[in-house]
């Protein structure tokens, strides 16, 4: 079991696992409407972050993407800030 440097890192890893599952799920595994609801919930959550929190998450996702060996997971990490509106509130 990995040891994370911070709670933020642990939560970002958990979020990545959830997004990875949703992205890779077929309609038979997960109802598309439920997937959309989950993704909308993530978007609402990250849009409530302060500017400092957004910047911290953006930087963390970048670090995680650089270290990610799996290209599909790296793509999710790289696309997260724009896809979930983090860049709009970043400074």
Residue pairs with C-beta under 8 A, 6 or more apart in sequence:
2 13
4 10
4 13
8 56
8 57
8 60
9 60
12 57
12 60
12 61
12 64
13 64
15 42
16 64
16 73
16 76
16 77
18 38
18 42
19 39
19 42
19 76
19 80
20 72
20 73
20 76
21 30
22 30
22 35
22 38
22 39
23 72
23 76
25 35
42 84
43 84
43 85
46 54
46 57
46 84
46 85
46 86
47 84
47 85
47 89
49 57
49 86
49 89
51 89
51 90
51 91
54 86
54 89
54 90
55 90
55 91
57 81
57 86
58 81
58 86
58 87
58 90
61 77
61 78
61 80
61 81
62 77
62 78
64 77
65 74
65 77
65 78
68 74
68 77
80 86
81 87
81 90
